[in-house]
Amino acid sequence: MGLIRVAVAEDWPRIWPFFAAIVGAGETYAYPEGLTQETARPLWLEPPPGRTVVATEGDTVVGSAKMGPNRPGRGAHIATASFMVDPAYQGHGVGRALGEHVVGWARAAGYHGMQFNAVVETNTSAVRLWQALGFEILTTVPEAFNHVRYGLVGLHVMYQRLSRLEFVNEVGDRGPDEGTPT
């Protein structure tokens, strides 16, 4: 695995072929059917506060990840991310490298935790990878994903705590991470 760097607009034509193949396979992403290169681009190359990176091997883009806050406002202290690896490069450590990069980025950016909202339960290689990187399955929403081969399967919500933050509510009381004020 070569370099992981911030994606630029010129990377999209190199991301699109594996994005289309992965989404079209109907096994891991709940994006709408019939996306075109133009309609899919804003779904993956989000403007700030989102960030998209690519993994490269020489001049070839072999994977990509997008990351940012899971929710706006009072939920913005929790990060989220999505990952795609070109099927020709799966099993070569690209997903692990992207996962390590994203977790490191979220920790350095000061996020309290990272949540994956929809990991398809039949995507066992991804589930094993995220668990190896410190994520735990909080719950599984049954029959939440219509898998092209297996029909209705569950979606895992996975989480990893990254740091301890102090939260203050509207009346100035400390949140649960700080304990009792002295």
N, C-alpha and C positions, 0 to 999 in steps of 0.2 A: 504494500500500500504506500502510495506516494504522499502527496500533500493534501491537507485540508485547508481550504481558504474560503473567504467570503465569496458568494456567487455574484457574478455580474450579469447584466442583461444578455451579453453574448453567450452565456452558458445555457440559456434556456433551450435553444435548438439541440443541444447535446444532452440535456436532461429529458426532454420531451419523449424520445423513443422509449426509454425504460419506464418513464412515468405512465405513458399510454399502455405499455404492455402490462405493467403491474395492476393498474386500475382496471384495464380490460379483462384481466384474468378473473376478477370478481372474488378473490380469496382474502384480501386484506384491507381494502379501503372502501368506504361507503360513499365515495364521490358519485355524482350522478352519471348515468350512462350517456354516451354521445358527446362527451367533452371534445372540443377541438383544441388545437395547439393554442389558439388565441383565448378561448374561454378558460382553459386550465392554468394558463400562466399566472394570473393574479391569485389563484388558490395556493400556489407554491412559492412564488416570489413575492412575498408580502412586503409592504413598506414598513418602516419602523412603527411601533416598537418591535416588530418581528425581524428576524434575521434568518437568512438562508445561506448555507455553506455547501460546497461541493468537495467530494473526495476525488482526487485525480491519480491516475497512473500514467506518467508521462503527459501527453496532451489529451488523454482520454478521460472524460468525466465518468467515473464508475459508481458514484453514489451521491446522494444529497440528503440534507436534513434541513428542516425549517424549525425555528424555535422562537419563543417569546412568552409573554405572560399568558397564563391559562384563561384568565378573565380580566376585564378592565377594573378600574377603581379599587374597591376593597378586596378584590381577589387577585390583584396584580403582583402580589408577593410570591405567588406560586407560578412556576414556569411550566410549559408544556413543550412537546416537540413531536415531530413526525419524521420518518426515515424512509428512504427508498434506495435500494441497491440494485444496480443493473443485474438482471438474472445471470448474465455471463460471468459475473464476478462474485456471486453469492458463495459463501463458504471459504472466502479468502481473507477474512478479517476486516472487511470494509465496514460492515455494520457495527462491529465492536469499536473500531477506531472512531466512527462517527458518534456512537453512543458515549464513549469516553470524552470526546471533544465537547459534546453538548452538555454533559453533566458538569464538566470542568468550567465551561463558559457560564452556566447558570449559577454555580457556586461563586465564581469570581464576580459575577454581576450582582451578587447579594440576594438572590432569591432564597426564600425560606425552605422551599421544597420544590419537587418536580412531580407533576401528575400526568400520566398518560390516560386519556379518557376512554379509549376504545381500542384495546389490543385484542384482536380476534383470537378466541381461545384455541382454535385449531392451528394457529400460527405458532407451533410449539418451539421452533427455533428462536423466534423473537421473544417468546415468554421466557425461555431458558436464558437468553442473553440478558434481558432486563433484570431478571433475578440475580444473575451473576454480577451485574453492575450495581446491586444494592436495592433494587425495587422490590416491593412486595405487592401481592394481589390483595386489594382491599375488599373487593366484591366482584361478582360476575353478574352482569345483567343478562338473564336468560333470553335466548331467542331474539337478541337485539340486532343480529347481523344475518342477512340472507346470503349465505355462502353459495356460490355457483355449483359446487359439487355436493355439499353436505346439507344443504337447506338451512333452516334456522339454527344458528349456533350462538353461544354467548359471547359477550364482549367483557373483557377484564378492565377494571379500573385499577391502575397500578400507581404506586406512590413511593417516593424516597424523600426523606427529610434531608435538607442540605445544611441548615444552619439554625442557630437560635436567634430569634428576633424579639424585640420588645414591642408589644402592641399596646396602644393606649386607646381606651374607648372614649366616647363623647364627654364623659364626666371626669376624665383624667385618671381613672383607675388603670393599674397595670394589667396586662393580659396574662394568660396562664404561663408563659415562658419565663417570666421574671419572678414568680413567687410573690411572697408578701413584701410590700414596701417597708423599708425601715425608717 
